[in-house]
Amino acid sequence: MKFDVGISGVAKYREEVTGDTPEVIKTKDSITIILSDGLGSGIKASILSILTTKIAAGLIRRNIGLEQVFATIADTLPTCKVRNLAYATLSILKIQDNGRAHLIEYDNPELIVLSNGNLRPIERRKRNIAGKDVNEAYFEVGIGDVLLLNSDGVINAGVGGIFKLGLGEAGLIENLKSRSLLGEEVETIADKIAELAECCYLCEPCDDSTAIVIKARPKKHAMVFTGPPGDQNQDASIVQKFFGSDSQRIICGGASGNLVARMTGKKLKTSLQYEDPSVPPIANIEGVDLVTEGVLTLNKCLEKLEDYRVTKQINKGSDGATLLTKALLKADAVVFLMGTAFNPAHEEIMRSLQLKSRFEAVQSIENILSELGKEISMEVF
């Protein structure tokens, strides 16, 4: 199984930055979510939580166990002598693709686990790690489970105002269920939780509020066919392979689209609408999820992936390159079917526009997707 993660939040009223810092680390066989809440608010709190999170993330990327990660942070970050409080809270949740989860919580609200929409208690044990009292849990996550990791600004929303003791865990769960939000995408759920917290504070949040939503789902596969085979005798076999798996089907290239249309007897319908002047229009073939132009679109997709690697954001456009980028980012495993037929028209285009060749663009795309924890393979025809 794999896990989708949505993050949203609001800063304390009249503060420009939030003191909460989330981080998500994805590998080929696990995902780790980190949330730290810096003491106080504003710039100081932000720096403290960023420091805590970055230390934890750096150690986790080096495959250091969660207990040692926390011990290192506990030894690194001192306690405020005035308030006798830690400079930053910390929650670290690691979930393997087989569903086994390991959780360490330090002064953050408890992780909420929902199965079939109902609260599923998980057994925690108290531990002392490097002089700090923490909660630790090992548990199993199943497909369809929704996990909520919140900063205390969410749980305490409205305290002393519309709620005597704040929204609370029960109030949050009841609100999500009453609005039938648990079936929505994780980004939507996280946004709604942040909006709820802000409303509970009457639009003047008394604390930074961050919501992280994790949802377990089956693994998603995608297959990208780009470029006809170098040997026309392989046309039938590559089309058969393309339709022979239960994957999202994507075609990049006019010649590839025409080949599939010819071999299947389906019509290739090309749009005349340019969603982005720099990206050729998409097309449509029955049974294929996305059909785009080839070299130009692949190069644009590469640009967008390079931006995403830095910003972790992608625009909301509906041009072929944006749709292709989104499809690749949503997939957990991607197979590229790469044809080697040479198109002389591409050589002049690539030279004049300084583009990468189809093969170079796909290789660069594969490298970025691998860095993002995707399973990547290529078959050349």
C-alpha positions, 0 to 999 in steps of 0.5 A: 500500500501507499500513503497520500499526505495533505498539509494545511494550516494557519498562523497565529493572528497578526503573525506573518509566519507559523511556528509549526513545521511539517516535513514528509520523507518518502522512500520506495518502501516507507513514508515518514511524517514529522511535525514540530511546534516551536515554543511561542509564536512568530519568527522565534518559534518558526526557527526552533521548529524548523531546526528541530524538523530539519535535524530529524529529517536529515537523520532519517534520510540517513536511515537512523532509527526513530529512537536515536533520532529523538535522542539526538534532538533531545541532546541538541535542543535545550529546555527553556529555563523560565517556563521549564518547557522544551523549545519545540515539540516533536511527533515522528510517524514512520509507516512502511508499505506493509502497514507497520507503523512506529510513532514517537510523540513528544508534547504534541497532541496524540495521533488520531487513527480512524478506521471506517470513519471510527476512532481506533485507539492505539496502545501507547507506552511511556518511555524516557529517551535522553531524559525526555518523557515520550509516548511511543506506539507500534501499530498497523495501518490498513487500506482506507485508514485516515490518520490525523496529526495536528498541532495543539492549535487545532485541538485547542481551537476556540478554547475559552470562547465558543468552546470551554475546553477547545474543539478537542479530538472528539469535536474534530472527528465529529465535524469531519464525519458530519460533513462527510469529509473523510472520503475526500482527498487528503489536501481537501481534508487538511484545508477543511481542518485548518478552516475549522480551526480558524473559524473556532478562533473567530478568524483571530487564531490564538495559536499556530494551527497545522493539520496533517492528513494521511490516508492509506490506499492501494499502490498506483501504477502508470505506464507511459508510451512514448515513441514508436518502436524502431522495428515496425514488427514490434508495433503490435507487441508494444500496444499489447503490452501498453493495454495489458496492465492495470495501470493509468495509460499515458501516451506522449507523442503524435506518432505514438498516438497514431500507432495506438489508434491504428492498432486498436481501431480507435479514433485519435481526437486532437484538441485545438485549444491551447491551455498554455501557448508553450505546450501543444494541445492534448488529444483523446483516445478511448481507453487511454487516460492521457494523450499528449504531444511528445518532445516539447511536452516531455521537456516542459514536464521535466521543467515542472518536475525540477521546479517541484523538486524545490518548491513541492508545488505545481500549478493548477493548469490543464495543459498537457505538460501539467497534466503529465507532471501531475499524473507522474507525481500521483503514481507510485510506480511508473513504466516507460515504454520507449520507442527508438524510431527516429523522427527527422523533424524532431532534430531541427526542433530540438536544435532551434529550441535547445531541447533535450531529445526524447530519450534524454528528457525521459531519463532526466524525468526518471531520475527526478521521480526516483529521487521522489521515491517512485519505482521506475523502469524502462523498456526500450523497443 
